[in-house]
Structures are given as structure tokens and as C-alpha cells.
Amino acid sequence: MTGDYKKILNEWIVPNYGHAREAAVMYNIKDKSNSFRLKQGREPLPRFWRDAVDALDELKMCLVKDHDISQEAALREPIWYSHLFQIPSVLCPYKELWENRLRLRTIADMISEDGSLWTDEQIIEQIKQDVGHRAWQETRDSILIKLPNRTKRIRASALIDNYKKILKLIPQYIMEAARGNKKETTGPRNIVESMLIASARMETDGTKTSYPEKPEGQGRIADWLEKYGWEPDTPLREGGLVYPIWPRRKRMQVGKKRPSNEYSKEIRFVKGPTLEEEMNRETDEPETEIEDTNDEVIKRWDYYALGEEQNEEEQPERIEKEKELYFRMDSPAEEEGERNVELCTISPRGHLIAREVWRTLHTSLFVPLTRWGRGVMGRTQDVYPHPNQWTFENSPDQKPLDQIGVNEIYRTLMVKKRVPPNCIANWENRLGINIPWRAIGENLSQGLGTNRDTSSWFKNIIHRALYLRGKGGQNTACSACHEENEDWLHLWQCPIWETTWRMFIRDINVILPPIQGSDRAKFGPNFVYLGILDEDSTPHALPKSLALMHSILWKYIIMELYNVSNNEYYRININNVARRAIRRYTTRIRAKLRRAQIALARSTHQGHEHNNNTINKKLDPVARIDDDCTQITWHPTVMRWIAMAGAEEHETIKPTYTPEW
């Protein structure tokens, strides 16, 4: 496959569409894929690549955020091949004339330099300049234009009317952005920015997690003091601090290869300086090489291309990307309006490489660049599309174009082709609420349990595949209570399991705080079958820690129903179901503790800082693993479950085979 991929690039796309450069994405190659032949052979294009070409035609571009486009991207938006609007064919009789002779191609061609729209006199003057004097003819009442390959002349007024009709079809937000009248919006535009700059996030259980900004002035010293006992706004006392033991590490020279047995050597620890010794130091210690490297990584450079002073009569010429002069801006110079810059060269992959050659330039010569990832696309005013403004329709995460990979393209193509399972529509029709399927799916795929814990609930309950003898219309008594017909309407309220579910719901309402004074979990088919909270307002799924207990309970209930179906004399033990579920639940949480201990040992061996924030987020609010990974701190209600099931010892609670639920 790799060989065919290179042949397609070298023998088809580059020779036929290489002249278009960045505009090659606008060409339609779907119709030519069936008749394409590789050189030095009569074999057609492999079917895999023909299907790939057809699939590319299904990718439709759209803005990352609706009606939110920058001025640079709006100016470069094409008129005749736009992804945001479409010119009907009835208004395209002069399309070839506008595009090839009169230079009406992008939104920038409809706006003057001061941001205003062209007047009729300016349009006529521009048309006269483009078509030339030979094709221009003025009469008493009109202006006629003679075009090549046409016998009849065209009135200039007809072109003006056609121009105005085209202008009305362009969305207003694009014109306002191109003219510089649109206010810049703030906030995250996609899932990547929301994870990086969002100040708060709503959890699936309804709680709100905030990310407050770090107070000014609080740095590594304050963090270190708070870690070892100092409280803010209190005087420092040497006796009240516990001094850390810093590891002594060997500093490697720049460019020297690290020996292979570096991590196998034993780390020696020495006592760090006291507070008095730190304060009495007269000279500052030079920064280490590692800190210098980190500063270079954190610092973000602004790259530009060198522009030229243009006269009003001269048209700016487009310069090849390889012939541009690039530089990155640094500190201001002594003269006003000048900056120190470091010249850069461009690599074959389009990356800018600093050459440690410094110059001083005026900011009026700075031309902004548009980059695709780390590579340079070209000057912002000449490139299309702008990667940070565009994405693909139906893209799950709405990532910008330069951050979209094979995984995102595959997921985008599969959105329309994947048919949702029938169980989704069946549950929504029967329950009549907006079910949070995404949160339920995350509890399964990213939860705390394994397939042994969740597969029974996933296959039998979510997919409604549980064998119930009375769901087909037969009047068959329930296998558990032998009172009512065994179907989905009866299973959630069967008196045999009702006590178990009601006690579980009562404890969940103790663990999860109420919202607006109402309990979050209620006894009903919504919670019993799917574990849905807040069904009266905005439905949410159970947190991952409690969702695991919900699925394990169903696992052992289904096992009891299976035993009854095989042996009519089998007696269901309700207490045994709860006891076995709790013990299995405790085993899974302890497995996370063991996993955290292994991660702590690995981090200590590699010299990294370790924390359990990720696993504790999943365990919240049921349990918490401390940073030392020595024990699990259980919620009091959950601790009562575990003690009554005999999974752990407790001072006051003794294990019993008849727990409260």
C-alpha cells in the first residue's frame, strides 16, 4: 500500500495538480480516479485507493465555530467555490468573465483598502482597466464591453446588477469580518481549547469542577512552603518547617549521550539547606541546563516574513514560499517601532530553523504567517484555508484542520455510515427522557470495571437481550416472585429485588449531595435499568465509581435468574446477591490501589513527581487513594457496605450475611 501511495503522489497528483500548490485541495479528482493508470503498466488504480478518493469527497469543510471567522480568513474566502455559501447557477452567466478577466475571486476583491465596499464608479473603472481600451465602447446611454469568443457586446450595467446580486448572497457575518467590523469572540472554540483554557467544566453527575487561576506571586517557593507545613498569611518560623531531602543528580553535558545504565544506579539523598542558609546566600546560583531547556520549550515565538514597502499603484507580487525571508520577533530595539529579530531558514518539511543571526527591523515590514502545525503555509493574506478556522463537518471533537489525524478523519466518515443500535430508540421510546448515552458509554469504556463486571448488564439490559419468558405476550409467572407476568414492565419493580434497589438508592442519595433540595436517585425504571440520575430535570449518568456497583448488582441478579431458569427448585438468596456484589466491587477498587502503587514505584525510579489525581477522579465520591498509595479512604456509607459484607474489618460493624440491602 505504501508503494501505491507514493506512486499516486509522484505520478498523478504532482504532475497534474502540483501547479496549483495550496489550491490543489479545490480540484475534483473523483471523476478521474476510475480511469487513472499508473505509469509503466496498464493496471488500474487499486480499489482501495479508488474508495479512498471517493471517501475524500464526503469530507465537507465548515467553520470550527459557527459564524465565527477572522478577518484574514474572511478575506481569503472564495466566492465561486465557497464552503459557507453557494452562488446559484442563474447568477453565473458571467462566472468565467468575473473569475478570469475581471479578477473577482475572493471576498477581498469586493472590499477596498479602507474596508468599504466598491461603488459603481469604482467597479466600472476597474472593469475598464481589466478588459482594456479595445474592448471598451461608450455610447450615449450605456457602456458596452466586447469580450473574446463572443459576438454580442455586454452592457456594463448588466455586470453591475450581477455584481450586486452576488454581493447580497454573501452572508453578512463574512462581510463584517472581512471589513474589520466584527468583534473578536472569546472562549474555547473546540474540545482542544476547552481542555486548555476553560475555567469550569460540568461533570456527568451534575457537579461543577472549577479551575481557578493561580494567584499572582505564588510560585515554587510558596508551593514548597505550603507543602511542608507553612500556612499563607502567617509569619515564617524555622522550627515549624520540615526540611525536604533533595536527591543529588548527576548533570549531563549538552550533546553528551546518556549511559544505558543511568537508571540502574542508586540515588543518594542529601539534606537540603535550611531556611537560614537559603536567606544568607549572597550570590544567586546559575540556572541549570535543564531549566534553560525548559524555558526554551515554554517560550512561544512569533514568526513573520519580510515584507516590502508597496506603492499605491504597484500590486503586491506573490513570492514563493522557499524564497521568503523568515524571522522570529524578539525584544524591542532602541528605536521606536523597531524590534530585534532572529533570521530563520525553512526546512524541506516547512519548519522554521533559527540561525542565530540577529537584525533590527521596523514592524511595518512584518508580514504575519499562517502555519499548519509546525510547518509554514505562507503569508496569511495568500493562503486558504486557514487551519485554525476550519474543520470537517460531523467531526466529533471539532478540532482545527492542522490537528486532525487519521483517527479524526475515520470517525468523521463513519458518523453517517454507523447506524445506532435499535436499543437506543427502544429505551428512549419506553422511558420518554433524554438518555445521556455518551456518559453511559464512557462509564463502560473508561470506567473502573472489566468486561467481567459490565458485560452482563451491557448485553442483557442495555441491549434488551435478557430472556424474559413473558415478554413475547405469553402469560408466564415471574421466575423470582411467581406473582406477575415476567416482562420488562415487571422486572424493575419485582418485590424480590425491590428491597435491594431501594436500599441502594437510599445510600446513593446519602453519598451524592441533593440538587435544589431534591434527591438525585429515584426508584423507577430509569435508575434500575440504566442508572440515570436527575430524571425530573436534566438526566445524568451515575459517576464511574457508583456505575460500577450498579452494573455488578445486575450481574449477580442475572446469574440468579439464570439459575432459576435451569432449576425450578432453586431458591433465590437475596442477601447473597448483595454480599457477592460488594465483595467483587471491593476487589476492583483494591486493584486500582495496586495499580497506583506500581505507578508510584515507576515514578520514583524515574525521578518524576507522582499523584493520583486521575484515578481519584474516577473513584470520587466513593473512595480516595492517598499520595503515598498506602491505603484507601472509603466513604462512610461505602465502608459500612464493605464491613457488613466481610470484605474488610471494622471496629464496630461485624460481617453478616443479612446486610440491610
Phi, psi and omega per residue, in radians:
M1 nan -0.633 -3.120
T2 -1.133 -0.678 3.112
G3 -1.108 -0.758 3.094
D4 -1.102 -0.639 -3.136
Y5 -1.096 -0.759 3.128
K6 -1.214 -0.612 3.106
K7 -1.121 -0.712 -3.139
I8 -1.088 -0.709 3.133
L9 -1.186 -0.821 -3.008
N10 -1.364 -0.582 -2.984
E11 -1.872 -0.134 -3.097
W12 -2.247 -1.057 -3.039
I13 -1.214 -0.829 -3.089
V14 -1.134 -0.843 3.137
P15 -1.142 -0.639 -3.030
N16 -1.546 -0.584 -3.044
Y17 -2.197 0.110 -3.122
G18 -1.157 -0.456 -3.138
H19 -1.147 -0.413 -3.090
A20 -1.402 -0.278 3.140
R21 0.947 -2.139 -3.086
E22 -1.118 -0.444 -3.118
A23 -1.363 0.030 3.133
A24 -1.120 -0.405 3.127
V25 -1.183 -0.273 -3.111
M26 -1.489 -0.204 -3.101
Y27 -1.375 2.581 3.097
N28 -1.718 1.881 -3.113
I29 -1.846 0.101 -3.090
K30 -1.162 -0.715 -3.075
D31 -1.204 -0.437 -3.097
K32 -1.613 -0.084 -3.058
S33 -1.244 -0.523 -3.091
N34 -1.289 -0.564 -3.101
S35 -1.692 0.076 -3.077
F36 -1.283 2.429 3.068
R37 -2.251 2.400 3.055
L38 -1.316 2.688 3.130
K39 -1.161 2.750 3.089
Q40 1.038 0.684 3.103
G41 3.044 2.798 3.131
R42 -1.818 0.096 -3.098
E43 -1.286 2.393 3.131
P44 -1.301 3.045 3.083
L45 -1.088 2.285 -3.133
P46 -0.960 2.620 -3.080
R47 -1.076 -0.574 3.129
F48 -1.021 -0.766 -3.098
W49 -1.358 -0.496 3.033
R50 -1.140 -0.730 3.086
D51 -1.152 -0.594 3.116
A52 -1.149 -0.699 3.102
V53 -1.132 -0.720 3.105
D54 -1.128 -0.624 -3.134
A55 -1.188 -0.594 3.129
L56 -1.093 -0.490 3.135
D57 -1.206 -0.334 3.138
E58 -1.460 -0.227 3.137
L59 -1.413 1.971 3.127
K60 -1.852 2.323 -3.130
M61 -1.474 2.587 3.070
C62 -2.642 2.927 3.114
L63 -1.256 2.582 3.103
V64 -1.063 -0.697 3.091
K65 -2.233 2.237 -3.062
D66 -0.989 2.352 3.064
H67 1.016 0.479 3.119
D68 -2.223 1.790 -3.089
I69 -2.427 2.474 -3.124
S70 -1.363 2.915 -3.127
Q71 -1.154 -0.709 -3.130
E72 -1.123 -0.738 3.129
A73 -1.211 -0.615 3.120
A74 -1.168 -0.667 3.123
L75 -1.138 -0.545 -3.110
R76 -1.583 0.021 -3.131
E77 -1.187 2.169 -3.132
P78 -1.237 2.650 -3.113
I79 -1.536 -0.742 -3.014
W80 -1.595 -0.294 -3.097
Y81 -2.266 0.653 -3.059
S82 -1.327 2.633 3.027
H83 -1.617 -0.108 -3.074
L84 -1.830 -0.369 3.098
F85 -2.675 2.934 -3.077
Q86 -2.408 2.325 3.084
I87 -1.537 2.105 -3.129
P88 -1.125 2.734 -3.075
S89 -1.133 -0.444 -3.130
V90 -1.200 -0.343 3.116
L91 -1.760 0.214 -3.093
C92 -1.959 0.509 3.100
P93 -1.210 -0.428 -3.133
Y94 -1.939 0.429 -3.088
K95 -1.055 -0.816 -3.125
E96 -1.096 -0.659 3.114
L97 -1.153 -0.833 3.139
W98 -1.087 -0.717 -3.010
E99 -1.353 -0.704 -2.999
N100 -1.683 -0.628 -3.045
R101 -1.818 -0.674 -3.024
L102 -1.745 0.044 2.986
R103 1.018 0.746 3.027
L104 -1.819 1.603 -3.033
R105 -2.133 -0.715 -3.081
T106 -2.173 3.022 3.120
I107 -1.104 -0.531 3.137
A108 -1.096 -0.445 3.128
D109 -1.307 -0.135 -3.132
M110 -1.847 0.025 -3.069
I111 -2.210 2.388 3.111
S112 -1.384 3.111 -3.075
E113 -1.175 -0.543 3.141
D114 -1.470 0.081 3.086
G115 1.578 0.063 3.134
S116 -1.654 2.820 3.107
L117 -1.383 2.709 3.135
W118 -1.231 2.421 3.028
T119 -1.467 2.952 3.137
D120 -1.091 -0.695 3.131
E121 -1.127 -0.704 3.124
Q122 -1.173 -0.658 3.119
I123 -1.131 -0.761 3.137
I124 -1.117 -0.690 3.125
E125 -1.147 -0.667 3.111
Q126 -1.194 -0.696 3.110
I127 -1.099 -0.739 3.124
K128 -1.077 -0.664 3.130
Q129 -1.217 -0.601 -3.079
D130 -1.378 -0.726 -3.066
V131 -1.426 -0.405 3.135
G132 1.619 2.910 -3.067
H133 -1.301 -0.506 -3.095
R134 -1.164 -0.610 -3.132
A135 -1.547 0.022 -3.067
W136 -1.784 2.255 3.139
Q137 -2.451 2.164 3.135
E138 -1.882 2.297 3.069
T139 -1.995 -3.014 -3.100
R140 -1.148 -0.735 -3.017
D141 -1.970 -0.064 -3.098
S142 -2.756 3.020 3.080
I143 -2.087 2.209 -3.120
L144 -1.919 2.521 -3.111
I145 -2.189 2.204 3.094
K146 -1.713 2.139 -3.108
L147 -1.905 2.645 3.109
P148 -1.136 2.598 3.120
N149 1.141 0.330 3.082
R150 -2.336 2.397 -3.138
T151 -1.498 -0.626 -3.127
K152 -1.598 2.583 3.083
R153 -1.506 2.725 -3.116
I154 -1.918 2.371 3.066
R155 -1.298 2.452 3.101
A156 -1.152 -0.543 3.109
S157 -1.117 -0.582 3.096
A158 -1.152 -0.664 3.088
L159 -1.169 -0.663 3.123
I160 -1.133 -0.756 3.111
D161 -1.105 -0.729 3.107
N162 -1.122 -0.653 3.114
Y163 -1.109 -0.756 -3.120
K164 -1.181 -0.649 3.108
K165 -1.149 -0.677 3.086
I166 -1.141 -0.691 -3.132
L167 -1.102 -0.631 3.141
K168 -1.200 -0.444 -3.116
L169 -1.403 -0.243 3.134
I170 -1.352 2.252 -3.122
P171 -0.977 2.528 -3.064
Q172 -1.128 -0.631 -3.094
Y173 -1.169 -0.493 3.092
I174 -1.246 -0.749 -3.141
M175 -1.158 -0.710 3.127
E176 -1.130 -0.697 3.110
A177 -1.167 -0.693 -3.137
A178 -1.171 -0.577 3.142
R179 -1.448 -0.090 3.114
G180 1.436 0.319 -3.120
N181 -1.695 -0.077 -3.088
K182 -1.547 2.355 3.087
K183 -1.368 2.435 3.133
E184 -1.251 2.257 3.113
T185 -1.505 2.669 3.128
T186 -2.029 2.874 3.129
G187 1.876 2.890 -3.119
P188 -1.199 2.415 3.126
R189 -1.758 -0.289 -3.123
N190 -2.643 -3.126 -3.062
I191 -1.166 -0.516 3.138
V192 -1.184 -0.821 3.135
E193 -1.194 -0.584 -3.141
S194 -1.126 -0.571 3.106
M195 -1.340 -0.395 -3.060
L196 -1.664 -0.654 -3.002
I197 -2.107 -0.081 -3.121
A198 -1.167 2.455 -3.124
S199 -1.582 -0.241 -3.131
A200 -2.726 2.783 -3.129
R201 -2.565 2.434 3.127
M202 -1.599 2.172 3.124
E203 -1.378 2.884 -3.135
T204 -1.191 -0.372 3.130
D205 -1.568 0.125 3.102
G206 1.665 -0.219 3.131
T207 -1.376 2.706 -3.107
K208 -1.954 2.153 3.131
T209 -1.777 2.108 -3.109
S210 -1.797 2.650 3.107
Y211 -2.165 1.469 -3.085
P212 -1.208 2.624 3.097
E213 -1.225 2.590 -3.131
K214 -1.281 2.289 -3.112
P215 -1.090 2.581 -3.128
E216 -1.154 2.533 3.113
G217 1.521 -0.189 -3.128
Q218 -1.589 2.000 -3.083
G219 -2.230 -2.644 -3.070
R220 -1.172 -0.589 -3.115
I221 -1.185 -0.788 3.136
A222 -1.128 -0.711 3.102
D223 -1.072 -0.723 -3.136
W224 -1.144 -0.714 -3.140
L225 -1.161 -0.735 3.126
E226 -1.142 -0.607 -3.132
K227 -1.127 -0.548 -3.060
Y228 -1.924 0.528 2.896
G229 1.961 -0.147 -3.107
W230 -1.446 2.411 3.087
E231 -1.803 2.446 3.140
P232 -1.040 2.649 3.118
D233 1.076 0.494 3.060
T234 -2.214 2.593 3.138
P235 -1.173 2.655 3.127
L236 -1.368 2.362 3.066
R237 -2.288 2.191 -3.073
E238 -1.144 -0.607 -3.112
G239 -1.221 -0.348 -3.083
G240 -1.603 0.058 -3.107
L241 -1.897 2.573 3.046
V242 -1.894 2.044 -3.023
Y243 -1.384 2.433 -3.098
P244 -1.340 2.864 3.047
I245 -1.874 1.910 -3.064
W246 -1.535 2.386 3.064
P247 -1.330 2.381 3.089
R248 -1.568 2.045 -3.090
R249 -1.981 2.667 3.125
K250 -1.486 2.181 3.141
R251 -1.492 2.262 -3.131
M252 -1.668 2.539 3.085
Q253 -1.301 2.662 -3.134
V254 -1.156 2.287 3.121
G255 1.534 -0.144 -3.137
K256 -1.546 2.357 -3.094
K257 -1.312 2.364 -3.136
R258 -1.296 2.337 3.122
P259 -1.133 2.655 -3.056
S260 -1.192 -0.463 -3.095
N261 -1.713 0.460 -3.090
E262 -1.158 -0.746 -3.072
Y263 -1.353 -0.206 -3.130
S264 -1.497 -0.188 -3.132
K265 -1.353 2.613 -3.140
E266 -1.338 2.384 3.134
I267 -1.528 2.204 3.116
R268 -1.685 2.404 -3.094
F269 -1.913 2.443 3.095
V270 -2.251 2.713 3.139
K271 -1.300 2.330 -3.136
G272 -1.342 2.933 -3.135
P273 -1.182 2.625 3.108
T274 -1.365 3.044 -3.132
L275 -1.146 -0.670 3.131
E276 -1.151 -0.713 3.106
E277 -1.146 -0.623 3.106
E278 -1.139 -0.691 -3.082
M279 -1.316 -0.458 -3.085
N280 -1.543 0.019 3.118
R281 -1.247 2.273 -3.086
E282 -1.533 -0.644 -3.078
T283 -1.911 2.504 3.088
D284 -1.378 2.444 3.114
E285 -1.294 2.418 3.096
P286 -1.152 2.582 3.130
E287 -1.190 2.555 -3.124
T288 -1.364 2.917 -3.137
E289 -1.156 -0.594 -3.138
I290 -1.151 -0.711 3.128
E291 -1.165 -0.655 3.080
D292 -1.063 -0.739 3.135
T293 -1.117 -0.711 3.129
N294 -1.140 -0.654 3.112
D295 -1.105 -0.653 3.116
E296 -1.163 -0.607 3.138
V297 -1.237 -0.709 -3.088
I298 -1.249 -0.640 -3.079
K299 -1.206 2.302 -3.140
R300 -1.847 2.249 -3.099
W301 -1.731 2.540 3.044
D302 -1.748 2.097 -3.092
Y303 -1.783 2.523 -3.123
Y304 -2.450 2.914 2.983
A305 -1.934 2.700 -3.112
L306 -1.441 2.104 3.103
G307 -1.701 3.109 3.139
E308 -2.237 2.682 3.073
E309 -1.318 2.054 -3.088
Q310 -1.754 2.446 3.006
N311 -1.412 2.820 -3.115
E312 -1.129 -0.580 -3.097
E313 -1.416 -0.398 -3.085
E314 -1.460 2.496 3.063
Q315 -1.658 2.341 3.141
P316 -1.140 2.308 3.129
E317 -1.577 2.513 3.109
R318 -1.458 2.225 -3.091
I319 -1.772 2.457 3.095
E320 -1.086 2.548 -3.066
K321 -1.073 -0.624 -3.107
E322 -1.276 -0.315 -3.104
K323 -1.728 0.009 3.127
E324 -1.231 2.737 3.018
L325 -1.878 1.984 -3.053
Y326 -1.844 2.704 3.072
F327 -2.775 2.871 3.072
R328 -2.094 2.446 -3.014
M329 -1.432 2.443 3.128
D330 -2.173 -2.456 -3.025
S331 -1.279 2.745 3.093
P332 -1.145 2.643 3.100
A333 -1.601 -3.123 -3.112
E334 -1.213 -0.714 3.139
E335 -1.299 2.544 -3.140
E336 -1.200 2.335 3.123
G337 1.471 0.090 -3.140
E338 -1.990 2.606 3.139
R339 -2.322 2.608 2.992
N340 -1.393 2.315 -3.095
V341 -2.266 2.677 3.083
E342 -1.986 2.127 -3.093
L343 -1.184 2.589 -3.107
C344 -2.318 2.705 2.990
T345 -2.016 2.793 -3.091
I346 -1.855 2.361 -3.119
S347 -1.486 2.935 3.086
P348 -1.030 -0.424 3.120
R349 -1.565 0.065 3.113
G350 1.527 0.161 3.140
H351 -1.525 2.532 3.126
L352 -1.578 2.323 -3.081
I353 -2.102 2.085 3.117
A354 -1.244 2.426 -3.056
R355 -1.990 0.147 3.105
E356 1.009 0.623 3.029
V357 -2.008 2.041 -2.987
W358 -1.858 2.451 3.086
R359 -2.430 2.969 3.075
T360 -2.097 2.159 -3.081
L361 -2.289 2.702 3.064
H362 -1.446 2.516 -3.066
T363 -1.158 -0.302 3.105
S364 -1.184 -0.306 3.126
L365 -1.620 0.019 -3.116
F366 -1.408 2.177 3.082
V367 -1.979 2.076 -3.098
P368 -1.151 2.634 -3.112
L369 -1.983 2.662 2.994
T370 -1.931 2.267 -3.058
R371 -2.052 2.543 3.052
W372 -1.875 1.696 -2.997
G373 1.206 -2.127 3.077
R374 -1.636 -0.240 -3.115
G375 -1.483 2.792 -3.117
V376 -1.738 2.208 3.032
M377 -1.493 -0.625 -3.117
G378 2.533 -2.916 3.107
R379 -1.159 2.495 -3.079
T380 -1.039 -0.595 -3.097
Q381 -1.343 -0.130 -3.057
D382 -2.023 -0.161 -3.000
V383 -1.805 2.663 3.053
Y384 -2.716 2.359 -0.064
P385 -1.500 2.807 3.047
H386 -1.361 2.064 -2.985
P387 -1.092 -0.561 -3.107
N388 -1.370 -0.092 -3.127
Q389 -1.807 -0.320 -2.964
W390 -2.105 2.685 3.033
T391 -2.608 -2.987 3.115
F392 -1.783 2.525 3.038
E393 -1.092 2.519 3.131
N394 1.163 0.238 3.068
S395 -1.227 2.204 -3.032
P396 -1.040 -0.722 -3.054
D397 -1.760 -0.079 -3.140
Q398 0.934 0.782 3.117
K399 -1.341 2.660 3.040
P400 -1.107 2.838 -3.041
L401 -1.051 -0.675 -3.077
D402 -1.305 -0.141 3.098
Q403 -1.897 0.073 -3.138
I404 -1.527 2.250 3.117
G405 -2.002 -2.890 -3.119
V406 -1.105 -0.664 -3.121
N407 -1.092 -0.788 3.141
E408 -1.152 -0.688 3.124
I409 -1.125 -0.723 3.123
Y410 -1.101 -0.781 -3.138
R411 -1.146 -0.594 3.111
T412 -1.183 -0.729 -3.137
L413 -1.206 -0.506 -3.074
M414 -1.519 -0.100 -3.111
V415 -1.075 -0.808 -3.101
K416 -1.405 -0.393 -3.056
K417 -1.553 -0.409 -3.140
R418 -1.438 2.151 3.121
V419 -1.603 2.188 3.141
P420 -1.100 2.550 3.136
P421 -1.081 2.661 -3.107
N422 -1.113 -0.435 -3.101
C423 -1.112 -0.495 3.138
I424 -1.109 -0.871 3.125
A425 -1.170 -0.628 -3.134
N426 -1.124 -0.783 3.137
W427 -1.170 -0.703 -3.130
E428 -1.154 -0.639 3.120
N429 -1.198 -0.624 -3.072
R430 -1.460 -0.595 -3.119
L431 -1.577 -0.510 3.077
G432 1.239 0.485 3.098
I433 -2.297 2.934 3.090
N434 -1.481 1.760 -3.025
I435 -1.403 2.259 3.128
P436 -1.359 1.347 -3.064
W437 -1.136 -0.609 -3.122
R438 -1.121 -0.742 3.122
A439 -1.179 -0.660 3.089
I440 -1.129 -0.706 3.102
G441 -1.137 -0.639 3.099
E442 -1.174 -0.606 3.082
N443 -1.114 -0.521 3.113
L444 -1.419 -0.805 -3.034
S445 -1.440 -0.545 -3.072
Q446 -2.102 0.324 -3.086
G447 -1.446 -2.887 -3.074
L448 -1.614 -0.304 -3.053
G449 -1.612 3.050 3.068
T450 -1.883 3.138 3.111
N451 -1.093 -0.519 3.106
R452 -1.145 -0.435 -3.110
D453 -1.575 -0.591 -2.975
T454 -1.928 -0.271 -3.030
S455 -1.137 -0.638 -3.130
S456 -1.110 -0.807 3.103
W457 -1.173 -0.691 -3.107
F458 -1.130 -0.787 -3.072
K459 -1.371 -0.728 -2.990
N460 -1.572 -0.586 -3.067
I461 -1.724 -0.998 -3.100
I462 -1.067 -0.807 3.141
H463 -1.500 0.075 3.054
R464 0.948 0.714 -3.128
A465 -1.764 0.064 3.139
L466 -1.151 2.288 -3.117
Y467 -1.354 1.936 3.062
L468 -2.030 2.152 -2.971
R469 -1.197 -0.314 -3.106
G470 -1.893 0.120 -3.064
K471 -1.393 -0.224 3.125
G472 -1.559 0.180 -3.111
G473 1.803 -0.182 3.110
Q474 -1.290 2.542 3.118
N475 -1.623 1.471 -3.083
T476 -2.046 2.305 -3.105
A477 -1.171 2.637 3.140
C478 -1.115 2.412 -3.129
S479 -1.188 -0.416 -3.085
A480 -1.591 -0.917 -3.047
C481 -1.762 -0.312 -3.139
H482 0.992 0.573 -3.100
E483 -2.027 -0.854 -3.069
E484 -2.076 3.051 -3.118
N485 -1.174 2.417 -3.088
E486 -1.502 1.699 3.087
D487 -2.605 -3.064 -3.088
W488 -1.182 -0.498 3.123
L489 -1.222 -0.430 -3.096
H490 -1.731 -0.496 -2.966
L491 -1.049 -0.764 -3.062
W492 -1.200 -0.418 -3.134
Q493 -1.969 0.343 3.095
C494 -1.064 2.260 -3.075
P495 -1.079 -0.388 3.119
I496 -1.175 -0.708 -3.079
W497 -1.743 -0.144 -3.059
E498 -1.092 -0.718 -3.140
T499 -1.077 -0.724 3.129
T500 -1.070 -0.809 -3.099
W501 -1.211 -0.686 -3.119
R502 -1.148 -0.687 3.108
M503 -1.224 -0.621 3.073
F504 -1.125 -0.735 3.117
I505 -1.140 -0.686 3.123
R506 -1.068 -0.754 -3.135
D507 -1.223 -0.580 3.106
I508 -1.142 -0.691 3.106
N509 -1.173 -0.385 3.027
V510 -1.363 -0.693 -3.109
I511 -1.244 -0.803 -3.122
L512 -1.612 2.216 -3.139
P513 -1.165 2.566 -3.139
P514 -1.228 2.749 3.093
I515 -1.962 2.121 -3.125
Q516 0.964 0.641 3.047
G517 1.375 0.090 -3.122
S518 -2.013 2.573 3.116
D519 -1.184 2.558 -3.068
R520 -1.509 -0.568 3.141
A521 -1.857 2.314 -3.141
K522 -2.300 2.555 -3.125
F523 -1.265 2.122 -3.124
G524 3.057 3.051 -3.113
P525 -1.126 -0.495 -3.127
N526 -1.081 -0.804 -3.122
F527 -1.410 -0.757 -3.045
V528 -1.103 -0.749 -3.091
Y529 -1.433 -0.830 -2.977
L530 -2.010 -0.077 3.132
G531 1.165 0.823 -3.073
I532 -1.731 2.313 3.072
L533 -1.789 2.874 3.033
D534 0.904 0.815 -3.081
E535 -1.224 -0.321 3.134
D536 -1.440 -0.323 -3.119
S537 -2.087 -1.755 3.090
T538 -1.924 1.929 -3.064
P539 -1.100 2.430 3.055
H540 -2.276 2.707 3.042
A541 -1.513 2.790 3.083
L542 -1.081 2.599 2.982
P543 -1.024 2.754 -3.044
K544 -0.997 -0.635 -3.094
S545 -1.211 -0.717 3.130
L546 -1.421 -0.481 3.083
A547 -1.121 -0.569 3.094
L548 -1.122 -0.752 3.113
M549 -1.118 -0.648 3.127
H550 -1.098 -0.788 -3.121
S551 -1.232 -0.601 3.119
I552 -1.195 -0.645 3.064
L553 -1.035 -0.773 3.109
W554 -1.126 -0.568 3.138
K555 -1.040 -0.828 -3.080
Y556 -1.384 -0.445 3.012
I557 -1.156 -0.771 3.117
I558 -1.112 -0.643 3.091
M559 -1.095 -0.696 3.106
E560 -1.161 -0.715 3.108
L561 -1.122 -0.613 3.113
Y562 -1.181 -0.721 3.126
N563 -1.121 -0.654 3.111
V564 -1.168 -0.680 -3.129
S565 -1.148 -0.496 3.127
N566 -1.512 -0.429 -3.088
N567 -2.447 1.901 -3.093
E568 -1.184 -0.295 3.130
Y569 -1.623 0.040 -3.127
Y570 -1.277 2.349 3.135
R571 -1.822 2.213 -3.125
I572 -1.279 2.297 3.092
N573 -1.827 1.754 -3.067
I574 -1.133 -0.754 -3.109
N575 -1.126 -0.578 3.139
N576 -1.179 -0.567 3.107
V577 -1.093 -0.866 -3.133
A578 -1.125 -0.721 -3.112
R579 -1.110 -0.818 -3.126
R580 -1.158 -0.637 3.125
A581 -1.138 -0.737 -3.127
I582 -1.167 -0.720 -3.131
R583 -1.153 -0.697 3.076
R584 -1.143 -0.689 3.122
Y585 -1.102 -0.730 3.118
T586 -1.117 -0.645 3.126
T587 -1.090 -0.714 -3.126
R588 -1.184 -0.664 3.138
I589 -1.205 -0.671 3.091
R590 -1.138 -0.544 3.079
A591 -1.100 -0.590 3.083
K592 -1.199 -0.599 3.061
L593 -1.109 -0.764 3.118
R594 -1.112 -0.668 3.111
R595 -1.154 -0.669 3.089
A596 -1.154 -0.617 3.097
Q597 -1.135 -0.689 3.092
I598 -1.142 -0.712 3.118
A599 -1.145 -0.634 3.093
L600 -1.131 -0.750 3.117
A601 -1.114 -0.685 3.126
R602 -1.169 -0.720 3.136
S603 -1.165 -0.696 3.103
T604 -1.119 -0.689 3.139
H605 -1.157 -0.625 -3.120
Q606 -1.567 -0.095 3.118
G607 1.414 0.382 -3.140
H608 -1.742 2.778 3.064
E609 -1.428 2.412 -3.074
H610 -2.031 2.470 2.996
N611 -2.581 2.802 -3.098
N612 -1.913 0.547 -3.073
N613 -1.113 -0.681 -3.077
T614 -1.161 -0.838 -3.110
I615 -1.256 -0.607 3.121
N616 -1.183 -0.507 3.072
K617 -1.131 -0.634 3.088
K618 -1.312 -0.599 -3.121
L619 -1.351 -0.356 -3.122
D620 -1.134 2.384 0.075
P621 -1.789 0.305 -3.037
V622 -1.357 -0.765 -3.038
A623 -2.632 3.008 3.113
R624 -2.652 2.393 3.097
I625 -1.786 2.205 -3.121
D626 -1.248 2.909 -3.087
D627 -1.147 -0.442 3.114
D628 -1.409 -0.147 3.107
C629 0.996 0.695 3.140
T630 -1.753 -0.542 -3.086
Q631 -2.678 2.950 3.102
I632 -1.913 2.262 3.059
T633 -1.676 1.947 -3.068
W634 -1.578 2.681 2.944
H635 -1.166 2.481 -3.086
P636 -0.963 -0.674 3.138
T637 -1.157 -0.736 3.131
V638 -1.206 -0.617 3.097
M639 -1.077 -0.609 3.096
R640 -1.165 -0.677 3.054
W641 -0.990 -0.895 -3.011
I642 -1.125 -0.715 -3.119
A643 -1.168 -0.708 -3.126
M644 -1.239 -0.473 3.085
A645 -1.466 -0.114 3.128
G646 1.392 0.308 3.133
A647 -1.403 -0.474 3.095
E648 -2.520 2.714 3.119
E649 -1.446 2.582 3.127
H650 -2.440 2.602 -3.063
E651 -1.176 -0.702 -3.037
T652 -1.889 -0.466 -3.086
I653 -1.701 2.223 3.113
K654 -1.817 2.544 -3.129
P655 -1.118 2.526 3.125
T656 -2.572 2.671 3.096
Y657 -1.534 0.015 3.120
T658 -2.184 1.238 3.108
P659 -1.180 3.017 -3.094
E660 -1.123 -0.444 3.108
W661 -2.479 nan nan
